[in-house]
Amino acid sequence: MKLVILDRDGTINYDSDDYIKRPEEWRPIPGSVEAIARLTQAGWHVVVATNQAGIGRGLLDMETLNAINASMHKAVNQAGGRIEAVFYCPDTAESQSPNRKPSPGMFLAIADRFHVSLDKLPAVGDSLRDLQAAAAVGARPILVLTGKGEKTRAAGGLPEGTSVYPDLAAAAEALCE
């Protein structure tokens, strides 16, 4: 099975320092929805792994998170794509949760649910913690320069073997070659 793990905020949609708290705040980055459709049509199974500390901070509830994700699913489906599953961690950074990126818990749960090896599996994100979670399980870290990506690249310290692309559309194109 060809499976790719995507971060959500900053990779698929515009991020916000104030968190995405309502469905109308979820706005796709240009080309990202079409990129997921391209991946789907090329035989990739797309899974999202996202930290959602806004839940742990009381800024949104599960019903709202589900509505936000429904907006994402709808946009992707309308473009001809599919997101197989969304894994999320509601914990704050202070919690030291084994599921919150940069810890690899969500990646391990994805491997278990989909019965795949994480070795060299592509994992796309815009922050160092996305890349660190991928590297911790032997996945292939891919940095996109949307969201926090430019700052992440400028700060350095990327895991060895990290590929860098301007956005999800470019990363998807490379994966589909």
BELQUI-V709453 format. One record per run of one state. SS is the DSSP state (helix for helix, strand for strand, loop for the rest). FROM is the first residue (numbers start at 0). TO is the last residue. If there is no record, write none. Layout:
SS/FROM/TO
SS/FROM/TO
This chain:
loop/0/0
strand/1/5
loop/6/7
strand/8/8
loop/9/11
strand/12/12
loop/13/21
helix/22/24
loop/25/26
strand/27/27
loop/28/30
helix/31/40
loop/41/42
strand/43/50
loop/51/51
helix/52/55
loop/56/60
helix/61/77
loop/78/81
strand/82/88
loop/89/91
helix/92/94
loop/95/103
helix/104/113
loop/114/120
strand/121/124
loop/125/126
helix/127/135
loop/136/138
strand/139/143
loop/144/147
helix/148/154
loop/155/161
strand/162/164
loop/165/166
helix/167/175
loop/176/176
